[in-house]
Each structure stands twice: as structure tokens, then as C-alpha cells.
């Protein structure tokens, strides 16, 4: 090491005193930094606490303000929601008018709601014993129309206006008409089969007959030749086919396929005990309250009149008797007018309560899941029959008509048309075990029915009175050709079934105005997008998309009442309407019934000027609150100019705008800046809505608001999305 390097090393060497000084300076610096950090944290904490205090104070002020005007807002909402009892009164008038219109038509058809008329119709039709299949099919249009009227009476008449006696009468008439219609088809089939030999096909020597109608298609084949090699029965110009075993090919039998586009096999759903109890309670309550109110009004007004009369006598002693009589008549008229007005007000109040209770029943969840005894029994709460019923029957061929001296002679069996039992109850007389193999059947699926998955096949158990899935094998569904092939151990009614809740829960939804008193409801599911238009008291299927492709439906463009529309959608497989048992089969976003019903009623009130939609935060807010997104929507141009949504949260008695939006990372119930609480969604929206929007809301028709509310209650979008 050179002299310069040694000198540099001595300079770099730090003394002990200098090291201590450095450590002391570092300690002082650290303490200073800690003190500054502590002071900063204390300041931030004080600022945070101050902000919280200010926010709490502001929150309490907003709560106090909300509480102060709550009664006023609820009273205004009550006046707005009078549209629901008003709509109900219009429905009652429509029901009465339909009865009157039927009476003045005098077209010979019975009124199915009048017991003597429908009983007379049934008795007279029973006496007609010589009808052809064509005549029975023609008559079935009237019968199906009567059944549909009774069915709608049971569904459309509110629970508080439907007595137990009427329920029993209507359901009894439906069952009688269904049974008689099927009996008529059997009698007419027997008449046709007696003439089978005269209608035989020249090529095969067997008889084949196809009669098609909008509601019913009948296929009849009679085995006249009994050719053991003729094993495949196929109806010309159709894809309907039966592969029969040798024993049937050599027997004097007839095969009939009666395809009804309706389902009269599934038993009618009984009206629940809770509904009947509720009906009786509400009905009696309304009647008692009205009578009680009339008595009280009468007493009060009589006393008021007597008091006024005494005052009038003491003040006007010098008036003539004629003048006194005139004053008395005027006062009596005033008393009667006030009595009528008060009575009408009381009736509207009670009707409003009854309508609210009936709406609440629509979103009532059953407490217990229906249980079934047998493993193969179809749970009709979980599955739905679609495409009607295929009544597959094998009959013994009746004696044939024989020409004799210009006459046609036929032996008519007293016992009528007899079913051929396949396989027979006893098989001891037959040589092989495979003498009665399953029969392969190919059926055409009804065109206007949508199956989102391959349908299952179920057969009717006549003893147990239910559908079951055993005895059916080798099911093959050809979706493009709309054909289903399966093997059946024994003949009888069969149907196709699909999961009732295949489109639930929904992925999203949107409700937006289209025009005055007209909205579009869009419901998006895993398989489909359904658009429904609602105007006044009618609904229409606007469009259906399956796998993002337009799907044509026979329901498109047809305006129907909400209940008829819902039934029609269900019958085509487009079921987006939960039942009281659906929550047992679908994972739902459960909401408190009172919160849910209040939300639907108020959304319907605002629907003529505001668009509403699904929010992902509705799952996060709990069962006692609902969250929807909203924006004013008067024209399509506004929709394009302002695509932003506002989030609203509602708990049944408090509504607020949220600070978060759909793209926020975390959920927060924080109130949007410079906004307030309100007791109703209507008053919350009123704070930022345009004058034109509020005028449009106030001018909406009661029937329109009621129909929108009914669709929301029926789809239960807030719980099933």
C-alpha cells in the first residue's frame, strides 16, 4: 500500500464520538418522523370522525325530513294507487257485460257459469248417439270453448269474489265436459270401425283414416287382412309410425291415435284451503264492513239532520209552511248524497284492501314441498306437460257391416267398443316369453311448442291418476324433424314433459315505455329472450329469440288479457311464471313479500315514463330491500343520448338513490350526493324527473297500470333474477 492510500484510509476512519453523534441524530430524526406521523394520523382520525359526525347529522336530518313528510307522501301514494281498485271495478263491469252479451246473442250455446244451462247442454248431448268423428270434432270446438270459459272464470274472478259453491260447480262442469267429450270420441270411433271393411285400402286391404282439426287429430288403422308380415303401420303423408309384434299383426284389432292439443288427462288443480279460507274471510269482511258502515253513516246523518231541523225551526219561526217543506227536501237530498258518497268511499277502501291481499297471494311462497309416494311419478310442480296428450289405444275390431238385399246389416255389441289388452293379463297360453315385446312408436311433436332440451315421455297411470315415466324405453328425439320415437310396454295416454323451471332463474330483465299506456317487458334467460308488450288491459308476445336467433311463434301479434296470455305462453313452453312451489326447485334471490309487492305496484305506476332494469346489486342488498336501475325514457332519442342508469334502493317504506353504479367494484348503500330519502319510489323519482314525465305518469290509465303490475307479480323479476 502506498503513502497516499494509507493517508486516505486514515481520513475515512470514523471516531467513536462521531458514531455516537450520528446515532443520536438518527434517533432524533426517527422520533421527529414518528411524531409527525402520529400528529398526521390524529388529524386524519379527527377529520374522519368529524366527517362521520357531519354525515350522521346529515343522515339524521334527512331521516327527520323523510319522517316529517311521510304521512303526506303515503296519502298521495294511496290516491295514486286507487288505480288498482278502479281497474278491478272495470273488470267486474266487463264480466257482467260478457254475461249480458251472451244473453242477448241467443246463439243457442249455454252460459257455462249458469248450472241449469250447462247441465241441459250435457244431457242433450248425451242423448245424441249416432255422431261421426267429423261431427264430434266439429262439436268439440264449442265444448272446448265452454271449458276454457269456465277455466278463465276460476282464474280471472278474484279470490274475494269467488264462493266455494261456484268453485265446486265450475270444476264439476269442466270434468263432466271433458269426460263426455272423450266418451263421444270412443262412440264415434266404434261407428267408424264398424264400416272398416267398406273403407279398406285397395293396396293393403286394411283401413286407414286421418281426420285433422286445429285442436284434435285422429289416426285410425284397422287390421282387416291380419297379415303376419305387415308389422309396420305408417299413416300416409305423415311421420306417424307403429312397429307392432306378430301377435297384433295377426289379430282382429284397430289402433287409434287421438292427439288432443289440450290436456284433459292431468287432474284439475284443487283450489288450496288457504285460498278458500282467505276468500271467505275477505268476502265476509267486505260485506260486514259495508253493512256496518251503512248503518253508522245512516245514524250519523239522521242525528245531523235532526239537529239541523231543530236549529232551522228555532231560527226560522216566521217562515211559511211551504218554505219549510222545501228546505226539508233539500236537506234530505243533501243527506242522501253525502250518505252515497261516504258509502262509495268505504267500498273503494275495502276493495283496495281486498285487491292488495289478492295480489299478495300471487307472490306467496308455499311452506311445504309437495311429496310423492312413487319413484316414477311425475312431479307436476317440477314438470309440465307440453304438446297435448297422445291417446294410444288398441281396440278389438267390432263386427263389420254386411250388404244384404240392398241393406247394410251390422251387429251392434251391447258392451260397445272394447279395448284389446296388450300384453294380456295372463300369458300362460303363449309359447315364448318374447311374444309381447314393447311397441315402437314414432310421433310428430306439435309445431308451436318449444322444447329447450330433449323432452321426456310419460304415460298415464289410470289407477293412480298421475303421469309416470316407467314402461318407456329407447327414447330418441329428432329436433329438426320434430319427431320422437320410443318403445312402449303397454298402450294408453302418453305425453311429453319438460322442466317447468328450465328458464328460471332469469339472467336479466328490462321494462321500458313504448308509447302512451304501452310498455315492452324483456326477460332474458339461459335459452331465450322473450319480449312482451303490455297496453291497457292486454298483452302480446312481441318476439322470441332462441340461441340469439329469431323464433317464429303463433302467439306473436295476438293481443290477449294477461291471464289468457300467461296460459298461452305456458302451453307453448315459454314458461317464465313461477308458482308458489317454484322456490323449492330454483335457487332464488328471496325478497320479503311486502317489499316485493310494494315495489311492483310502484314500478307499474312509473312505467309509462321510466325504464327499469335488472341490477347485479339486487342480490347483495338482502331480503328486506330491492335494487333496480332506472332512467327517464320519453323517446328513443333520449335513450341513445343518455344511456346511463340510476340505481334505486327500496325497502318498502324508504326509497333512495345510490352512490354506486353497475360498474362499481364493491356494494355500498351510501346515498348519492345532494339527494334525499323518500317514503315511496314515486316521490323519489319526482325529485329529478322532468315535468313531461310526471304528467305522463299522472295521465296513465288504471287498466294499463294494473296490467303491468300483474305481469310483474306473475314473473316475480326481483326474486327470480
ChimeraX attribute file (.defattr): number of C-alpha atoms within 10 A of each C-alpha:
attribute: neighborCount
match mode: 1-to-1
recipient: residues
	/A:1	5
	/A:2	6
	/A:3	7
	/A:4	8
	/A:5	10
	/A:6	10
	/A:7	10
	/A:8	10
	/A:9	9
	/A:10	9
	/A:11	9
	/A:12	8
	/A:13	8
	/A:14	9
	/A:15	9
	/A:16	9
	/A:17	8
	/A:18	10
	/A:19	11
	/A:20	11
	/A:21	12
	/A:22	12
	/A:23	11
	/A:24	12
	/A:25	12
	/A:26	12
	/A:27	12
	/A:28	12
	/A:29	12
	/A:30	12
	/A:31	12
	/A:32	12
	/A:33	12
	/A:34	12
	/A:35	12
	/A:36	12
	/A:37	12
	/A:38	12
	/A:39	12
	/A:40	12
	/A:41	12
	/A:42	12
	/A:43	12
	/A:44	12
	/A:45	12
	/A:46	12
	/A:47	12
	/A:48	12
	/A:49	12
	/A:50	12
	/A:51	12
	/A:52	13
	/A:53	12
	/A:54	12
	/A:55	12
	/A:56	12
	/A:57	12
	/A:58	12
	/A:59	16
	/A:60	12
	/A:61	13
	/A:62	16
	/A:63	15
	/A:64	13
	/A:65	14
	/A:66	18
	/A:67	16
	/A:68	11
	/A:69	12
	/A:70	17
	/A:71	12
	/A:72	12
	/A:73	18
	/A:74	16
	/A:75	11
	/A:76	14
	/A:77	18
	/A:78	13
	/A:79	10
	/A:80	16
	/A:81	18
	/A:82	15
	/A:83	20
	/A:84	22
	/A:85	23
	/A:86	18
	/A:87	20
	/A:88	18
	/A:89	14
	/A:90	14
	/A:91	17
	/A:92	15
	/A:93	12
	/A:94	12
	/A:95	15
	/A:96	11
	/A:97	12
	/A:98	11
	/A:99	14
	/A:100	11
	/A:101	11
	/A:102	14
	/A:103	14
	/A:104	8
	/A:105	9
	/A:106	9
	/A:107	8
	/A:108	9
	/A:109	15
	/A:110	20
	/A:111	17
	/A:112	23
	/A:113	17
	/A:114	13
	/A:115	15
	/A:116	12
	/A:117	13
	/A:118	20
	/A:119	16
	/A:120	12
	/A:121	18
	/A:122	18
	/A:123	10
	/A:124	10
	/A:125	14
	/A:126	13
	/A:127	8
	/A:128	9
	/A:129	11
	/A:130	12
	/A:131	17
	/A:132	17
	/A:133	20
	/A:134	15
	/A:135	13
	/A:136	18
	/A:137	24
	/A:138	13
	/A:139	15
	/A:140	20
	/A:141	15
	/A:142	13
	/A:143	22
	/A:144	17
	/A:145	12
	/A:146	21
	/A:147	21
	/A:148	15
	/A:149	17
	/A:150	21
	/A:151	16
	/A:152	14
	/A:153	18
	/A:154	17
	/A:155	13
	/A:156	16
	/A:157	14
	/A:158	17
	/A:159	24
	/A:160	23
	/A:161	12
	/A:162	18
	/A:163	14
	/A:164	13
	/A:165	8
	/A:166	15
	/A:167	17
	/A:168	13
	/A:169	15
	/A:170	22
	/A:171	19
	/A:172	11
	/A:173	20
	/A:174	23
	/A:175	15
	/A:176	15
	/A:177	22
	/A:178	17
	/A:179	12
	/A:180	16
	/A:181	21
	/A:182	14
	/A:183	13
	/A:184	24
	/A:185	21
	/A:186	18
	/A:187	18
	/A:188	20
	/A:189	20
	/A:190	22
	/A:191	20
	/A:192	18
	/A:193	25
	/A:194	20
	/A:195	18
	/A:196	26
	/A:197	19
	/A:198	13
	/A:199	16
	/A:200	19
	/A:201	14
	/A:202	8
	/A:203	6
	/A:204	13
	/A:205	16
	/A:206	19
	/A:207	21
	/A:208	22
	/A:209	17
	/A:210	16
	/A:211	13
	/A:212	12
	/A:213	13
	/A:214	9
	/A:215	14
	/A:216	18
	/A:217	16
	/A:218	21
	/A:219	17
	/A:220	21
	/A:221	22
	/A:222	26
	/A:223	26
	/A:224	21
	/A:225	17
	/A:226	19
	/A:227	16
	/A:228	14
	/A:229	10
	/A:230	17
	/A:231	17
	/A:232	13
	/A:233	17
	/A:234	15
	/A:235	16
	/A:236	11
	/A:237	7
	/A:238	10
	/A:239	14
	/A:240	18
	/A:241	17
	/A:242	18
	/A:243	17
	/A:244	19
	/A:245	20
	/A:246	17
	/A:247	15
	/A:248	22
	/A:249	21
	/A:250	17
	/A:251	17
	/A:252	16
	/A:253	21
	/A:254	25
	/A:255	23
	/A:256	22
	/A:257	21
	/A:258	22
	/A:259	25
	/A:260	18
	/A:261	18
	/A:262	16
	/A:263	17
	/A:264	17
	/A:265	20
	/A:266	13
	/A:267	10
	/A:268	11
	/A:269	7
	/A:270	9
	/A:271	14
	/A:272	9
	/A:273	9
	/A:274	10
	/A:275	14
	/A:276	17
	/A:277	14
	/A:278	17
	/A:279	22
	/A:280	18
	/A:281	12
	/A:282	21
	/A:283	18
	/A:284	13
	/A:285	15
	/A:286	20
	/A:287	13
	/A:288	12
	/A:289	15
	/A:290	17
	/A:291	13
	/A:292	12
	/A:293	17
	/A:294	17
	/A:295	12
	/A:296	13
	/A:297	18
	/A:298	16
	/A:299	12
	/A:300	12
	/A:301	18
	/A:302	14
	/A:303	12
	/A:304	12
	/A:305	17
	/A:306	11
	/A:307	11
	/A:308	13
	/A:309	16
	/A:310	11
	/A:311	11
	/A:312	14
	/A:313	12
	/A:314	9
	/A:315	10
	/A:316	12
	/A:317	10
	/A:318	8
	/A:319	10
	/A:320	9
	/A:321	10
	/A:322	9
	/A:323	10
	/A:324	15
	/A:325	11
	/A:326	11
	/A:327	14
	/A:328	16
	/A:329	11
	/A:330	11
	/A:331	15
	/A:332	15
	/A:333	12
	/A:334	14
	/A:335	18
	/A:336	14
	/A:337	12
	/A:338	14
	/A:339	19
	/A:340	14
	/A:341	12
	/A:342	15
	/A:343	18
	/A:344	13
	/A:345	12
	/A:346	17
	/A:347	18
	/A:348	16
	/A:349	16
	/A:350	19
	/A:351	21
	/A:352	20
	/A:353	15
	/A:354	22
	/A:355	19
	/A:356	16
	/A:357	16
	/A:358	18
	/A:359	18
	/A:360	16
	/A:361	17
	/A:362	18
	/A:363	21
	/A:364	13
	/A:365	16
	/A:366	13
	/A:367	10
	/A:368	9
	/A:369	13
	/A:370	12
	/A:371	7
	/A:372	10
	/A:373	6
	/A:374	9
	/A:375	10
	/A:376	13
	/A:377	18
	/A:378	20
	/A:379	16
	/A:380	15
	/A:381	17
	/A:382	18
	/A:383	16
	/A:384	19
	/A:385	26
	/A:386	23
	/A:387	24
	/A:388	23
	/A:389	24
	/A:390	23
	/A:391	19
	/A:392	17
	/A:393	19
	/A:394	22
	/A:395	19
	/A:396	19
	/A:397	22
	/A:398	23
	/A:399	15
	/A:400	17
	/A:401	18
	/A:402	15
	/A:403	11
	/A:404	8
	/A:405	7
	/A:406	6
	/A:407	9
	/A:408	11
	/A:409	12
	/A:410	14
	/A:411	11
	/A:412	15
	/A:413	10
	/A:414	6
	/A:415	6
	/A:416	12
	/A:417	20
	/A:418	14
	/A:419	14
	/A:420	19
	/A:421	13
	/A:422	17
	/A:423	15
	/A:424	10
	/A:425	7
	/A:426	7
	/A:427	12
	/A:428	9
	/A:429	6
	/A:430	10
	/A:431	8
	/A:432	9
	/A:433	9
	/A:434	9
	/A:435	14
	/A:436	19
	/A:437	17
	/A:438	21
	/A:439	17
	/A:440	20
	/A:441	18
	/A:442	19
	/A:443	19
	/A:444	17
	/A:445	20
	/A:446	15
	/A:447	11
	/A:448	14
	/A:449	18
	/A:450	19
	/A:451	20
	/A:452	18
	/A:453	12
	/A:454	15
	/A:455	20
	/A:456	18
	/A:457	21
	/A:458	22
	/A:459	25
	/A:460	22
	/A:461	16
	/A:462	11
	/A:463	6
	/A:464	10
	/A:465	11
	/A:466	17
	/A:467	24
	/A:468	21
	/A:469	17
	/A:470	14
	/A:471	14
	/A:472	20
	/A:473	15
	/A:474	10
	/A:475	17
	/A:476	15
	/A:477	19
	/A:478	12
	/A:479	14
	/A:480	6
	/A:481	10
	/A:482	14
	/A:483	16
	/A:484	22
	/A:485	20
	/A:486	17
	/A:487	19
	/A:488	20
	/A:489	16
	/A:490	20
	/A:491	20
	/A:492	16
	/A:493	20
	/A:494	24
	/A:495	23
	/A:496	21
	/A:497	23
	/A:498	20
	/A:499	21
	/A:500	23
	/A:501	22
	/A:502	21
	/A:503	22
	/A:504	22
	/A:505	21
	/A:506	24
	/A:507	17
	/A:508	19
	/A:509	20
	/A:510	19
	/A:511	25
	/A:512	23
	/A:513	24
	/A:514	20
	/A:515	13
	/A:516	17
	/A:517	23
	/A:518	21
	/A:519	24
	/A:520	23
	/A:521	22
	/A:522	20
	/A:523	24
	/A:524	20
	/A:525	19
	/A:526	15
	/A:527	17
	/A:528	20
	/A:529	24
	/A:530	19
	/A:531	20
	/A:532	19
	/A:533	22
	/A:534	26
	/A:535	21
	/A:536	19
	/A:537	20
	/A:538	20
	/A:539	26
	/A:540	21
	/A:541	22
	/A:542	19
	/A:543	18
	/A:544	20
	/A:545	15
	/A:546	16
	/A:547	11
	/A:548	10
	/A:549	10
	/A:550	12
	/A:551	13
	/A:552	12
	/A:553	16
	/A:554	11
	/A:555	17
	/A:556	14
	/A:557	13
	/A:558	12
	/A:559	18
	/A:560	17
	/A:561	15
	/A:562	20
	/A:563	17
	/A:564	17
	/A:565	19
	/A:566	20
	/A:567	14
	/A:568	15
	/A:569	16
	/A:570	17
	/A:571	21
	/A:572	19
	/A:573	23
	/A:574	23
	/A:575	20
	/A:576	25
	/A:577	22
	/A:578	23
	/A:579	18
	/A:580	16
	/A:581	17
	/A:582	20
	/A:583	20
	/A:584	16
	/A:585	14
	/A:586	16
	/A:587	13
	/A:588	17
	/A:589	17
	/A:590	17
	/A:591	21
	/A:592	17
	/A:593	19
	/A:594	13
	/A:595	17
	/A:596	26
	/A:597	23
	/A:598	19
	/A:599	27
	/A:600	19
	/A:601	21
	/A:602	18
	/A:603	23
	/A:604	22
	/A:605	27
	/A:606	23
	/A:607	27
	/A:608	31
	/A:609	28
	/A:610	24
	/A:611	24
	/A:612	24
	/A:613	21
	/A:614	22
	/A:615	23
	/A:616	17
	/A:617	21
	/A:618	22
	/A:619	18
	/A:620	15
	/A:621	18
	/A:622	14
	/A:623	17
	/A:624	15
	/A:625	21
	/A:626	25
	/A:627	26
	/A:628	21
	/A:629	23
	/A:630	22
	/A:631	21
	/A:632	25
	/A:633	20
	/A:634	21
	/A:635	12
	/A:636	10
	/A:637	9
	/A:638	12
	/A:639	14
	/A:640	9
	/A:641	8
	/A:642	11
	/A:643	8
	/A:644	14
	/A:645	17
	/A:646	17
	/A:647	23
	/A:648	24
	/A:649	22
	/A:650	23
	/A:651	22
	/A:652	20
	/A:653	14
	/A:654	18
	/A:655	25
	/A:656	24
	/A:657	25
	/A:658	20
	/A:659	17
	/A:660	18
	/A:661	19
	/A:662	16
	/A:663	7
	/A:664	10
	/A:665	8
	/A:666	10
	/A:667	16
	/A:668	14
	/A:669	12
	/A:670	11
	/A:671	17
	/A:672	15
	/A:673	9
	/A:674	6
	/A:675	15
	/A:676	18
	/A:677	20
	/A:678	27
	/A:679	23
	/A:680	24
	/A:681	26
	/A:682	21
	/A:683	17
	/A:684	19
	/A:685	22
	/A:686	14
	/A:687	11
	/A:688	10
	/A:689	16
	/A:690	13
	/A:691	9
	/A:692	10
	/A:693	19
	/A:694	17
	/A:695	11
	/A:696	17
	/A:697	21
	/A:698	12
	/A:699	12
	/A:700	20
	/A:701	19
	/A:702	22
	/A:703	22
	/A:704	26
	/A:705	29
	/A:706	23
	/A:707	23
	/A:708	32
	/A:709	23
	/A:710	19
	/A:711	21
	/A:712	22
	/A:713	23
	/A:714	19
	/A:715	22
	/A:716	21
	/A:717	25
	/A:718	27
	/A:719	23
	/A:720	22
	/A:721	24
